[in-house]
C-alpha cells in the first residue's frame, strides 16, 4: 500500500513494508502456490503442474499498479491477479493453467494474504513491546524510590514514587502483549472455502487440501471457512486498538511531565530532534506527539471494523471491502507509536531534583505540619511498586521465554 507523507511520518518503514502493495500481492501468489502444492500432495493434480504454478508465483513478473487499476473494475484484486497468473502459466503449460486457483475464491486469496501480512505485523508489535516493556521495567526499578508528585484532575495530589507511576504505564503494555498473542493464535488462520464456503469443487478431498495448505503456510486450519464470521479477526484488530490507547496514556503523562513549567522528564534531544522552526529554545516531545496522534486516530479504525461485521449471507458486499481498507491503519499507527516511545525511553532524562522542587511547592498544602521528607512520604508507593515490579518482571520473562 502507498501511504501519504503524513501517514508515513506517524508510522515505521518496517510496518509500511508489511502492507506494501507488492508484499500483499506476493502473499496472494503465495496462497495460489500453496493451494496447488496442497492439491498435488493429496493427489488432485500432478506435482509437475503444482511446480509450474509455483514458478509463476513471483510478484516481480507482474505489473502491480496495472493489476490494482484493473481491480477497481473487477471488484476484487484477486480477479485480475488470477487471470494474469493463468496467462503466465499457460505460456509454458496450457493444461496447467486450468488448475490455477482450482477450488478457491477471491476472498480466500485476499483473506489469507492479509493473514500472512498480519502475522508479520503482529511480530513487529511483539518485538516492539519486548523492547519497550524491558526499558520501562529497568527505569521503574531504577526510580522505585524517586519521589514525584501524583496528580489527580490535573492538580497536585500527594507524593508518590516515579517507579510506582511507571509501573502503571508498564502493566497495561505487558497485558497487551499477552493478549495480542492469544488473539493472534486464534485469528491467524487459513481462509479456504471456495465459492460459498463448502469446498465442494474439490469434493471429499477438500478438507485434506485445507489441512495440508494450512501446514504449508504455517497457519492454523479453521473448522470451516470464516468468510462472514469475522469475530476472531476483528478481536485481533481491537487488541491492537487497545494497545494504541495504552501507548497514548503513556505519551500523555510523558508529555505533561516534559512541559517546561514541570520539567520532570525530557525526551532525548540532538540531531534536530524536537526542534522548532521559529523558537530555538523549544524542546518538543515528538515521540509523545506521534503516540498521541496514533491514539487519536485509532477509535475510528476500530469502530469501522465493528461496523463492518454485519456481512451479508455468505459474502459481504461493501463491508468486507471496508474492513480490508481499514485494517492496515491500526497496525501502522500502533507500530509508529511503539517505535517512537521506544526511542523516547531509550534516552529518557529524569530530573529528580526538579521533582523535589515541584514537591516543595505543595508539600505543606498536602501534608500540613508533616516532618517527614519526600522520600519518607513516598514509601507507601515505593513498597507497592516493588511488589508490582517483581510480578511484572516475571511476566515479562515468561513472555520472552521461547515456548
Buried (B, 14 or more C-beta within 10 A) or exposed (E): BEBEEEBBEBBBEBBBEBBBBBBBBBBBBBBBBBBBBBBBBBEBBBEEBBBBBBBBBEBEEBEBEEBBEBBEEBEBBBBBBBBBBBEBBBEEBEEBBBBBBBBBBBBBBBBBBBBBBBBBBBEBBBBBBBBBBBBBBEBBBEBBBBBBBBBEEEEBEBBBBBBBBBBBBBBBBBBBBBBBBEBBEBBBBBBBBBBEBEBEEBEEBBBBBBBBBBBBBEBBBBEEBBBBEBEBBBBBBBBBBBBBBBBBBBBBBBBBBBEEEBBBBBBBBEEEBBBEEEEEEEBBBBBBBBBBBBBEBBEEBBEBBBEBBEBEEBBBEEBBBBBBEBBBBBBBBBBBBBBBBBBBBEEBEBBBEBBBEBBEEBBEEBBEEEEEEBBEBBBBBBBBBBEBBEEBBEBBEEBEEEE
